[in-house]
Amino acid sequence: MPMSKAGLYALDLTAARWVKSSKSTDKTTPYCVEVADLGGGAVAVRDSDNRDLPPLRFTAEEWAAFREGVREGEFG
């Protein structure tokens, strides 16, 4: 069963394994994004340059829609 949005925000992320986007490794790119797998296709996303900000959390459906939008060129 997919986790609810409230359930995602209730998760403790202190032990989360954050992975930096391969697009963030280029020093000419000022944006650094890290993603953590929350299980069941859900993810958390944070700004690796400003870790004081709380990470955003996306359900599997939201994350899939975002990835599809990126593939389709909706954001750039």
C-alpha positions as CSV (number, residue, x, y, z in Angstrom):
1,M,0.0,0.0,0.0
2,P,1.4,3.4,-0.9
3,M,2.3,5.7,1.9
4,S,0.3,8.8,2.5
5,K,1.8,12.3,2.2
6,A,1.4,12.7,6.0
7,G,3.1,9.3,6.5
8,L,6.0,10.5,4.4
9,Y,6.5,13.6,6.5
10,A,6.2,11.5,9.7
11,L,9.3,9.5,8.7
12,D,12.5,10.1,10.6
13,L,15.2,10.8,7.9
14,T,18.3,10.9,10.2
15,A,19.5,7.5,8.9
16,A,18.4,8.2,5.3
17,R,21.0,7.4,2.6
18,W,21.3,10.6,0.4
19,V,22.5,10.3,-3.1
20,K,23.7,13.4,-5.0
21,S,22.4,13.9,-8.5
22,S,24.9,13.1,-11.2
23,K,24.0,16.5,-12.7
24,S,25.2,18.2,-9.5
25,T,28.8,16.9,-9.7
26,D,29.7,19.5,-12.3
27,K,31.2,22.5,-10.5
28,T,29.8,24.9,-13.1
29,T,26.3,23.9,-12.0
30,P,25.2,26.0,-9.0
31,Y,22.4,23.6,-8.0
32,C,23.1,20.6,-5.8
33,V,20.2,18.1,-5.2
34,E,20.2,14.9,-3.1
35,V,17.6,12.2,-3.1
36,A,16.8,9.6,-0.5
37,D,14.7,6.5,-1.2
38,L,11.8,6.2,1.3
39,G,10.6,2.9,0.0
40,G,7.7,2.0,-2.3
41,G,8.9,4.5,-4.9
42,A,8.6,7.5,-2.5
43,V,11.5,9.8,-2.2
44,A,12.8,12.8,-0.2
45,V,14.7,15.6,-2.0
46,R,17.0,18.2,-0.4
47,D,19.3,21.0,-1.3
48,S,22.8,19.7,-0.4
49,D,24.1,23.2,-0.1
50,N,21.4,24.2,2.5
51,R,20.7,21.2,4.7
52,D,19.0,23.3,7.3
53,L,16.0,23.4,5.0
54,P,13.6,20.5,5.5
55,P,13.6,18.0,2.6
56,L,10.6,17.8,0.3
57,R,8.9,14.4,0.3
58,F,7.1,12.9,-2.7
59,T,4.8,9.9,-3.1
60,A,5.7,7.3,-5.7
61,E,3.0,8.8,-8.0
62,E,4.2,12.4,-7.6
63,W,7.8,11.3,-8.2
64,A,6.8,9.3,-11.3
65,A,4.9,12.3,-12.7
66,F,7.9,14.6,-12.0
67,R,10.3,12.2,-13.8
68,E,7.9,11.9,-16.7
69,G,7.7,15.7,-16.9
70,V,11.5,15.9,-17.0
71,R,11.7,13.4,-19.8
72,E,9.0,15.3,-21.8
73,G,10.9,18.6,-21.4
74,E,8.2,20.3,-19.3
75,F,10.7,22.1,-17.0
76,G,13.2,23.6,-19.4
